[in-house]
Amino acid sequence: MAEGVARAKNWETLWTMGMRGLGDTASPTLTAAQLQDIIQVEQALLKQGLNLTAQGLESVPQMWCIYKEVGGYYEQGLSVPDDITLLWADDNW
């Protein structure tokens, strides 16, 4: 992601957050706690790569597309930062 931030930092960008498994499928080993850690790392990379202060992420558009398995983590109490817009995918689930 650090390379992606460096490559796109001068463009108007909507940053997609979170992750899924290999081939954009559900990861069989990913946990809600790991997913929260991933989001923290991604946001830290944005702050660093965009030269932002600790408060600067509110002005950075971030989106997280919630797929089936991530929705389950969210329902189990996954904490998502307020500055990330959640997109609830409708794929007949």
VMD Tcl script that draws the C-alpha trace (Angstrom):
set ca {
  {0.00 0.00 0.00}
  {2.91 2.37 0.66}
  {3.82 2.20 -3.04}
  {0.21 2.88 -3.99}
  {0.10 5.97 -1.76}
  {3.34 7.28 -3.28}
  {2.07 6.62 -6.81}
  {-1.37 8.24 -6.33}
  {-0.73 10.99 -3.79}
  {-0.85 13.78 -6.39}
  {-4.18 12.64 -7.82}
  {-7.72 13.03 -6.57}
  {-8.12 9.61 -4.98}
  {-10.69 7.61 -3.07}
  {-8.61 5.26 -0.93}
  {-10.01 1.76 -0.59}
  {-9.34 0.23 2.81}
  {-9.37 -3.29 4.21}
  {-8.45 -6.53 2.53}
  {-9.72 -9.87 1.39}
  {-7.97 -13.11 0.54}
  {-6.08 -14.29 -2.50}
  {-7.98 -13.64 -5.72}
  {-10.38 -11.22 -3.95}
  {-12.06 -14.03 -2.05}
  {-12.75 -14.53 1.64}
  {-9.58 -15.25 3.61}
  {-9.89 -18.54 5.51}
  {-7.54 -17.33 8.27}
  {-8.26 -13.60 8.70}
  {-9.81 -12.56 12.01}
  {-11.68 -9.41 13.02}
  {-8.74 -8.37 15.25}
  {-6.29 -8.76 12.37}
  {-8.57 -6.76 10.11}
  {-8.66 -3.92 12.64}
  {-4.85 -3.98 12.76}
  {-4.69 -3.87 8.95}
  {-6.89 -0.77 8.87}
  {-4.64 0.93 11.46}
  {-1.56 0.14 9.37}
  {-3.25 1.37 6.19}
  {-4.25 4.64 7.85}
  {-0.73 5.10 9.23}
  {0.65 4.60 5.70}
  {-1.77 7.23 4.39}
  {-0.72 9.71 7.09}
  {2.95 9.11 6.37}
  {2.69 9.01 2.57}
  {0.48 12.09 2.35}
  {2.49 14.00 5.00}
  {-0.53 14.50 7.25}
  {-0.76 15.39 10.89}
  {-2.48 13.03 13.32}
  {-5.76 14.87 12.71}
  {-5.44 15.01 8.92}
  {-7.25 11.84 7.86}
  {-10.70 13.46 8.10}
  {-9.95 15.24 4.81}
  {-8.82 12.05 3.04}
  {-11.66 10.13 1.34}
  {-11.51 6.50 2.47}
  {-13.97 3.74 1.58}
  {-14.28 0.17 2.73}
  {-16.42 -2.16 0.66}
  {-17.96 -4.62 3.11}
  {-18.28 -8.08 1.60}
  {-20.01 -11.09 3.17}
  {-17.31 -12.20 5.59}
  {-16.36 -8.66 6.61}
  {-19.99 -7.92 7.36}
  {-19.88 -10.81 9.81}
  {-16.82 -9.32 11.52}
  {-18.61 -5.96 11.69}
  {-21.65 -7.57 13.30}
  {-19.31 -9.18 15.87}
  {-18.07 -5.77 16.99}
  {-15.33 -4.88 14.52}
  {-14.42 -1.27 15.20}
  {-14.20 0.89 12.07}
  {-12.79 4.43 12.29}
  {-15.39 7.15 11.76}
  {-13.48 8.67 8.86}
  {-13.99 5.57 6.68}
  {-17.17 5.39 4.60}
  {-18.67 1.91 4.59}
  {-20.04 0.57 1.32}
  {-22.35 -2.37 1.91}
  {-22.11 -4.56 -1.19}
  {-25.33 -6.12 -2.44}
  {-24.44 -9.37 -4.16}
  {-27.59 -11.31 -3.32}
  {-26.22 -12.28 0.10}
}
mol new
graphics top color blue
foreach p $ca { graphics top sphere $p radius 0.5 }
foreach p [lrange $ca 0 end-1] q [lrange $ca 1 end] { graphics top cylinder $p $q radius 0.2 }
display resetview
